[in-house]
């Protein structure tokens, strides 16, 4: 009998071949329970000849598949190339960050603490305190030694400011202060900073810098000069103080 399939045990009686398949002669001759279905073609030859056939006809093909490198699409990159592109992109991103950070610090009036400066963002209650416009006006009248610092541009400062306020920009704070101003701020009952914006970013940075120089935490006018004017509080200009 050919090596076609696993043959079940022999039983007496009529064989029961599979009705949907052609059966081999061994099924009827041996009266098998399960039909033996003949297999032809390459599969049949492999069954009949056994391992020798598989080794002869498939060994070379399997060896060639194992040794042959997989085909790669022209658009695909190797791991080494991908690593090179990643390192290049990271270097470009780092260089762009350094350039932008340096350019930001060179803009007049916009020197900000940024990555690498080792500075923490200013914190309310630690580097400064907030004060509303009405309270600031009462302080100005009750404490003659209080110092008000105007952080806006010189032109805006000359057009209208809180009476008695001193002009000081953030860039000037990073350089030598006017003679005696830092000492006056140390002896002052209170130092209040105000600008032209509600977020008061520059005023917060100036307050932080004054704290680093050993001064008491200054106050920042909430809402800046617009809030002062909206409350109808007094304003002076260069034309009013000229003799």
Short mmCIF file of the C-alpha atoms (twelve columns), coordinates in Angstrom:
data_MODEL
# 
_entry.id   MODEL 
# 
loop_
_atom_site.group_PDB 
_atom_site.id 
_atom_site.type_symbol 
_atom_site.label_atom_id 
_atom_site.label_alt_id 
_atom_site.label_comp_id 
_atom_site.label_asym_id 
_atom_site.label_seq_id 
_atom_site.Cartn_x 
_atom_site.Cartn_y 
_atom_site.Cartn_z 
_atom_site.pdbx_PDB_model_num 
ATOM 1   C CA . UNK A 1   0.000   0.000   0.000  1 
ATOM 2   C CA . UNK A 2   1.340   3.412   -0.862 1 
ATOM 3   C CA . UNK A 3   2.140   5.980   1.811  1 
ATOM 4   C CA . UNK A 4   -0.924  8.048   1.183  1 
ATOM 5   C CA . UNK A 5   -2.493  8.558   4.580  1 
ATOM 6   C CA . UNK A 6   -2.745  7.037   8.038  1 
ATOM 7   C CA . UNK A 7   -4.907  3.929   7.788  1 
ATOM 8   C CA . UNK A 8   -7.437  3.072   10.482 1 
ATOM 9   C CA . UNK A 9   -7.981  -0.361  11.861 1 
ATOM 10  C CA . UNK A 10  -9.621  -3.112  9.909  1 
ATOM 11  C CA . UNK A 11  -13.180 -4.107  10.727 1 
ATOM 12  C CA . UNK A 12  -15.506 -6.744  9.428  1 
ATOM 13  C CA . UNK A 13  -18.324 -5.731  7.283  1 
ATOM 14  C CA . UNK A 14  -18.888 -3.260  4.559  1 
ATOM 15  C CA . UNK A 15  -16.344 -0.393  4.244  1 
ATOM 16  C CA . UNK A 16  -17.551 3.154   4.699  1 
ATOM 17  C CA . UNK A 17  -15.708 5.301   2.173  1 
ATOM 18  C CA . UNK A 18  -16.137 9.032   2.125  1 
ATOM 19  C CA . UNK A 19  -19.024 9.716   -0.249 1 
ATOM 20  C CA . UNK A 20  -17.631 12.979  -1.598 1 
ATOM 21  C CA . UNK A 21  -14.121 11.786  -2.503 1 
ATOM 22  C CA . UNK A 22  -12.655 9.193   -4.808 1 
ATOM 23  C CA . UNK A 23  -11.134 6.431   -2.691 1 
ATOM 24  C CA . UNK A 24  -8.093  4.273   -3.256 1 
ATOM 25  C CA . UNK A 25  -8.366  0.551   -3.970 1 
ATOM 26  C CA . UNK A 26  -6.911  -0.220  -0.555 1 
ATOM 27  C CA . UNK A 27  -10.076 1.039   1.040  1 
ATOM 28  C CA . UNK A 28  -12.253 -1.628  -0.508 1 
ATOM 29  C CA . UNK A 29  -9.652  -4.404  -0.499 1 
ATOM 30  C CA . UNK A 30  -8.789  -4.034  3.175  1 
ATOM 31  C CA . UNK A 31  -12.325 -3.095  4.265  1 
ATOM 32  C CA . UNK A 32  -11.106 0.010   6.127  1 
ATOM 33  C CA . UNK A 33  -13.361 2.093   8.311  1 
ATOM 34  C CA . UNK A 34  -11.958 5.404   7.055  1 
ATOM 35  C CA . UNK A 35  -11.382 5.848   3.374  1 
ATOM 36  C CA . UNK A 36  -7.898  6.275   1.973  1 
ATOM 37  C CA . UNK A 37  -7.995  9.209   -0.436 1 
ATOM 38  C CA . UNK A 38  -5.347  9.072   -3.162 1 
ATOM 39  C CA . UNK A 39  -3.082  12.094  -3.353 1 
ATOM 40  C CA . UNK A 40  -1.358  12.907  -6.618 1 
ATOM 41  C CA . UNK A 41  1.052   15.461  -7.977 1 
ATOM 42  C CA . UNK A 42  3.960   16.849  -5.998 1 
ATOM 43  C CA . UNK A 43  2.276   16.116  -2.690 1 
ATOM 44  C CA . UNK A 44  1.768   12.506  -3.668 1 
ATOM 45  C CA . UNK A 45  5.388   12.111  -4.727 1 
ATOM 46  C CA . UNK A 46  6.543   13.613  -1.466 1 
ATOM 47  C CA . UNK A 47  4.389   11.139  0.472  1 
ATOM 48  C CA . UNK A 48  5.615   8.166   -1.531 1 
ATOM 49  C CA . UNK A 49  9.323   9.005   -1.523 1 
ATOM 50  C CA . UNK A 50  9.526   10.395  1.975  1 
ATOM 51  C CA . UNK A 51  12.434  12.478  3.388  1 
ATOM 52  C CA . UNK A 52  14.688  11.905  0.380  1 
ATOM 53  C CA . UNK A 53  12.262  13.731  -1.885 1 
ATOM 54  C CA . UNK A 54  11.929  16.672  0.491  1 
ATOM 55  C CA . UNK A 55  15.694  16.942  0.917  1 
ATOM 56  C CA . UNK A 56  16.307  16.747  -2.814 1 
ATOM 57  C CA . UNK A 57  13.674  19.194  -4.005 1 
ATOM 58  C CA . UNK A 58  13.312  21.588  -1.094 1 
ATOM 59  C CA . UNK A 59  16.717  21.714  0.538  1 
ATOM 60  C CA . UNK A 60  18.261  24.042  -2.028 1 
ATOM 61  C CA . UNK A 61  15.229  26.325  -2.047 1 
ATOM 62  C CA . UNK A 62  15.180  26.554  1.743  1 
ATOM 63  C CA . UNK A 63  18.895  27.302  1.888  1 
ATOM 64  C CA . UNK A 64  18.503  30.006  -0.730 1 
ATOM 65  C CA . UNK A 65  15.631  31.586  1.224  1 
ATOM 66  C CA . UNK A 66  17.705  31.576  4.398  1 
ATOM 67  C CA . UNK A 67  20.782  33.145  2.796  1 
ATOM 68  C CA . UNK A 68  18.960  35.612  0.571  1 
ATOM 69  C CA . UNK A 69  18.594  39.035  2.182  1 
ATOM 70  C CA . UNK A 70  15.081  40.485  2.189  1 
ATOM 71  C CA . UNK A 71  14.293  42.907  -0.562 1 
ATOM 72  C CA . UNK A 72  14.141  46.491  0.603  1 
ATOM 73  C CA . UNK A 73  12.045  49.228  -0.888 1 
ATOM 74  C CA . UNK A 74  14.138  52.098  -2.286 1 
ATOM 75  C CA . UNK A 75  12.379  54.548  0.050  1 
ATOM 76  C CA . UNK A 76  13.225  52.527  3.196  1 
ATOM 77  C CA . UNK A 77  16.147  53.567  5.397  1 
ATOM 78  C CA . UNK A 78  18.444  51.319  7.336  1 
ATOM 79  C CA . UNK A 79  18.667  51.557  11.125 1 
ATOM 80  C CA . UNK A 80  22.053  53.260  10.814 1 
ATOM 81  C CA . UNK A 81  20.652  55.869  8.418  1 
ATOM 82  C CA . UNK A 82  17.617  56.495  10.633 1 
ATOM 83  C CA . UNK A 83  19.888  57.004  13.643 1 
ATOM 84  C CA . UNK A 84  21.922  59.507  11.657 1 
ATOM 85  C CA . UNK A 85  18.826  61.463  10.628 1 
ATOM 86  C CA . UNK A 86  17.566  61.502  14.230 1 
ATOM 87  C CA . UNK A 87  20.864  62.834  15.583 1 
ATOM 88  C CA . UNK A 88  20.935  65.510  12.874 1 
ATOM 89  C CA . UNK A 89  17.371  66.645  13.635 1 
ATOM 90  C CA . UNK A 90  18.099  66.834  17.378 1 
ATOM 91  C CA . UNK A 91  21.202  68.930  16.725 1 
ATOM 92  C CA . UNK A 92  19.244  71.323  14.494 1 
ATOM 93  C CA . UNK A 93  16.504  71.665  17.146 1 
ATOM 94  C CA . UNK A 94  19.045  72.378  19.892 1 
ATOM 95  C CA . UNK A 95  20.818  74.981  17.763 1 
ATOM 96  C CA . UNK A 96  17.502  76.694  16.954 1 
ATOM 97  C CA . UNK A 97  16.612  76.818  20.662 1 
ATOM 98  C CA . UNK A 98  19.945  78.423  21.561 1 
ATOM 99  C CA . UNK A 99  19.673  80.979  18.755 1 
ATOM 100 C CA . UNK A 100 16.104  81.959  19.649 1 
ATOM 101 C CA . UNK A 101 16.924  82.181  23.350 1 
ATOM 102 C CA . UNK A 102 19.916  84.433  22.683 1 
ATOM 103 C CA . UNK A 103 17.909  86.640  20.296 1 
ATOM 104 C CA . UNK A 104 15.139  87.010  22.893 1 
ATOM 105 C CA . UNK A 105 17.633  88.293  25.456 1 
ATOM 106 C CA . UNK A 106 19.024  90.840  22.985 1 
ATOM 107 C CA . UNK A 107 15.654  92.528  22.350 1 
ATOM 108 C CA . UNK A 108 15.558  95.805  24.316 1 
ATOM 109 C CA . UNK A 109 13.228  95.635  27.266 1 
ATOM 110 C CA . UNK A 110 12.571  91.940  26.801 1 
ATOM 111 C CA . UNK A 111 15.429  90.167  28.532 1 
ATOM 112 C CA . UNK A 112 13.719  87.147  29.975 1 
ATOM 113 C CA . UNK A 113 14.892  84.225  32.048 1 
ATOM 114 C CA . UNK A 114 15.043  81.175  29.760 1 
ATOM 115 C CA . UNK A 115 16.403  77.664  29.548 1 
ATOM 116 C CA . UNK A 116 19.953  77.456  30.848 1 
ATOM 117 C CA . UNK A 117 19.826  80.599  32.973 1 
ATOM 118 C CA . UNK A 118 19.200  78.585  36.136 1 
ATOM 119 C CA . UNK A 119 16.282  80.806  37.174 1 
ATOM 120 C CA . UNK A 120 12.878  79.907  38.507 1 
ATOM 121 C CA . UNK A 121 9.767   81.816  37.356 1 
ATOM 122 C CA . UNK A 122 8.828   84.702  39.682 1 
ATOM 123 C CA . UNK A 123 6.356   83.675  42.366 1 
ATOM 124 C CA . UNK A 124 3.725   85.841  44.023 1 
ATOM 125 C CA . UNK A 125 4.235   85.942  47.779 1 
ATOM 126 C CA . UNK A 126 7.943   85.180  47.398 1 
ATOM 127 C CA . UNK A 127 9.365   87.611  44.828 1 
ATOM 128 C CA . UNK A 128 6.565   90.207  44.843 1 
ATOM 129 C CA . UNK A 129 3.089   91.139  46.133 1 
ATOM 130 C CA . UNK A 130 0.083   92.459  44.222 1 
ATOM 131 C CA . UNK A 131 -1.599  95.798  45.053 1 
ATOM 132 C CA . UNK A 132 -4.690  97.425  43.587 1 
ATOM 133 C CA . UNK A 133 -4.782  101.029 42.328 1 
ATOM 134 C CA . UNK A 134 -6.816  102.529 45.194 1 
ATOM 135 C CA . UNK A 135 -4.586  100.965 47.838 1 
ATOM 136 C CA . UNK A 136 -1.494  102.152 45.964 1 
ATOM 137 C CA . UNK A 137 -2.823  105.728 45.959 1 
ATOM 138 C CA . UNK A 138 -3.448  105.607 49.730 1 
ATOM 139 C CA . UNK A 139 0.084   104.269 50.258 1 
ATOM 140 C CA . UNK A 140 1.498   107.082 48.112 1 
ATOM 141 C CA . UNK A 141 -0.176  109.667 50.332 1 
ATOM 142 C CA . UNK A 142 0.463   107.957 53.682 1 
ATOM 143 C CA . UNK A 143 4.095   106.862 53.186 1 
ATOM 144 C CA . UNK A 144 6.284   109.639 51.763 1 
ATOM 145 C CA . UNK A 145 9.252   107.226 51.608 1 
ATOM 146 C CA . UNK A 146 7.440   104.856 49.240 1 
ATOM 147 C CA . UNK A 147 9.054   104.588 45.787 1 
ATOM 148 C CA . UNK A 148 7.003   104.040 42.632 1 
ATOM 149 C CA . UNK A 149 8.934   102.600 39.648 1 
ATOM 150 C CA . UNK A 150 7.575   103.149 36.111 1 
ATOM 151 C CA . UNK A 151 8.857   100.378 33.799 1 
ATOM 152 C CA . UNK A 152 7.397   101.743 30.528 1 
ATOM 153 C CA . UNK A 153 9.293   103.460 27.733 1 
ATOM 154 C CA . UNK A 154 10.672  106.981 28.212 1 
ATOM 155 C CA . UNK A 155 8.138   108.539 25.826 1 
ATOM 156 C CA . UNK A 156 5.126   106.968 27.540 1 
ATOM 157 C CA . UNK A 157 6.575   107.847 30.937 1 
ATOM 158 C CA . UNK A 158 6.868   111.521 29.934 1 
ATOM 159 C CA . UNK A 159 3.300   111.705 28.625 1 
ATOM 160 C CA . UNK A 160 1.669   110.570 31.854 1 
ATOM 161 C CA . UNK A 161 2.728   108.730 35.026 1 
ATOM 162 C CA . UNK A 162 1.891   108.305 38.681 1 
ATOM 163 C CA . UNK A 163 3.015   111.482 40.492 1 
ATOM 164 C CA . UNK A 164 6.540   111.105 41.822 1 
ATOM 165 C CA . UNK A 165 7.238   107.852 39.941 1 
ATOM 166 C CA . UNK A 166 10.806  107.100 38.823 1 
ATOM 167 C CA . UNK A 167 11.516  105.679 35.362 1 
ATOM 168 C CA . UNK A 168 13.502  102.416 35.317 1 
ATOM 169 C CA . UNK A 169 13.445  99.788  32.554 1 
ATOM 170 C CA . UNK A 170 14.336  96.155  32.864 1 
ATOM 171 C CA . UNK A 171 17.459  96.553  30.718 1 
ATOM 172 C CA . UNK A 172 18.693  99.348  32.981 1 
ATOM 173 C CA . UNK A 173 18.180  97.091  35.983 1 
ATOM 174 C CA . UNK A 174 20.662  94.631  34.497 1 
ATOM 175 C CA . UNK A 175 23.271  97.411  34.286 1 
ATOM 176 C CA . UNK A 176 24.447  99.977  36.818 1 
ATOM 177 C CA . UNK A 177 21.492  101.713 38.460 1 
ATOM 178 C CA . UNK A 178 21.311  105.501 38.696 1 
ATOM 179 C CA . UNK A 179 23.398  106.903 41.526 1 
ATOM 180 C CA . UNK A 180 21.826  106.211 44.889 1 
ATOM 181 C CA . UNK A 181 18.624  104.604 43.514 1 
ATOM 182 C CA . UNK A 182 19.353  101.125 44.805 1 
ATOM 183 C CA . UNK A 183 20.250  102.481 48.223 1 
ATOM 184 C CA . UNK A 184 17.066  104.568 48.259 1 
ATOM 185 C CA . UNK A 185 15.025  101.470 47.468 1 
ATOM 186 C CA . UNK A 186 16.687  99.629  50.354 1 
ATOM 187 C CA . UNK A 187 15.679  102.388 52.779 1 
ATOM 188 C CA . UNK A 188 12.203  102.907 51.287 1 
ATOM 189 C CA . UNK A 189 9.071   101.973 53.212 1 
ATOM 190 C CA . UNK A 190 7.731   100.303 50.086 1 
ATOM 191 C CA . UNK A 191 8.676   99.816  46.426 1 
ATOM 192 C CA . UNK A 192 5.903   99.499  43.832 1 
ATOM 193 C CA . UNK A 193 6.423   98.596  40.169 1 
ATOM 194 C CA . UNK A 194 3.936   99.251  37.404 1 
ATOM 195 C CA . UNK A 195 3.858   99.007  33.636 1 
ATOM 196 C CA . UNK A 196 1.345   99.030  30.801 1 
ATOM 197 C CA . UNK A 197 0.100   95.424  30.751 1 
ATOM 198 C CA . UNK A 198 -2.146  93.359  32.985 1 
ATOM 199 C CA . UNK A 199 0.092   90.296  33.102 1 
ATOM 200 C CA . UNK A 200 3.082   92.427  34.270 1 
ATOM 201 C CA . UNK A 201 5.710   89.976  32.994 1 
ATOM 202 C CA . UNK A 202 8.549   92.502  33.032 1 
ATOM 203 C CA . UNK A 203 7.536   93.852  36.421 1 
ATOM 204 C CA . UNK A 204 7.624   90.331  37.858 1 
ATOM 205 C CA . UNK A 205 11.122  89.757  36.489 1 
ATOM 206 C CA . UNK A 206 12.286  93.105  37.864 1 
ATOM 207 C CA . UNK A 207 10.845  92.238  41.263 1 
ATOM 208 C CA . UNK A 208 12.697  88.936  41.188 1 
ATOM 209 C CA . UNK A 209 15.953  90.698  40.327 1 
ATOM 210 C CA . UNK A 210 15.489  93.182  43.171 1 
ATOM 211 C CA . UNK A 211 14.944  90.266  45.537 1 
ATOM 212 C CA . UNK A 212 18.227  88.723  44.388 1 
ATOM 213 C CA . UNK A 213 19.946  91.985  45.277 1 
ATOM 214 C CA . UNK A 214 18.705  91.711  48.833 1 
ATOM 215 C CA . UNK A 215 15.735  94.107  48.718 1 
ATOM 216 C CA . UNK A 216 12.403  93.371  50.358 1 
ATOM 217 C CA . UNK A 217 9.756   91.899  48.010 1 
ATOM 218 C CA . UNK A 218 8.348   94.854  46.035 1 
ATOM 219 C CA . UNK A 219 4.705   95.359  45.110 1 
ATOM 220 C CA . UNK A 220 3.287   95.269  41.587 1 
ATOM 221 C CA . UNK A 221 0.306   97.417  40.577 1 
ATOM 222 C CA . UNK A 222 -2.449  95.062  39.418 1 
ATOM 223 C CA . UNK A 223 -3.611  96.172  35.961 1 
ATOM 224 C CA . UNK A 224 -0.731  98.630  35.563 1 
ATOM 225 C CA . UNK A 225 -1.150  102.238 34.495 1 
ATOM 226 C CA . UNK A 226 -4.458  101.544 32.665 1 
ATOM 227 C CA . UNK A 227 -6.032  100.470 35.973 1 
ATOM 228 C CA . UNK A 228 -4.688  103.597 37.667 1 
ATOM 229 C CA . UNK A 229 -6.196  105.848 35.007 1 
ATOM 230 C CA . UNK A 230 -9.485  103.928 34.970 1 
ATOM 231 C CA . UNK A 231 -9.848  104.596 38.696 1 
ATOM 232 C CA . UNK A 232 -9.559  108.362 38.028 1 
ATOM 233 C CA . UNK A 233 -6.398  108.773 40.113 1 
ATOM 234 C CA . UNK A 234 -3.981  111.692 39.593 1 
ATOM 235 C CA . UNK A 235 -1.465  111.622 36.735 1 
ATOM 236 C CA . UNK A 236 1.433   113.969 36.017 1 
ATOM 237 C CA . UNK A 237 3.476   114.589 32.841 1 
ATOM 238 C CA . UNK A 238 6.758   116.292 31.956 1 
ATOM 239 C CA . UNK A 239 4.937   119.454 30.877 1 
ATOM 240 C CA . UNK A 240 3.310   119.790 34.309 1 
ATOM 241 C CA . UNK A 241 6.533   119.447 36.309 1 
ATOM 242 C CA . UNK A 242 8.640   121.785 34.152 1 
ATOM 243 C CA . UNK A 243 9.378   125.142 35.870 1 
# 
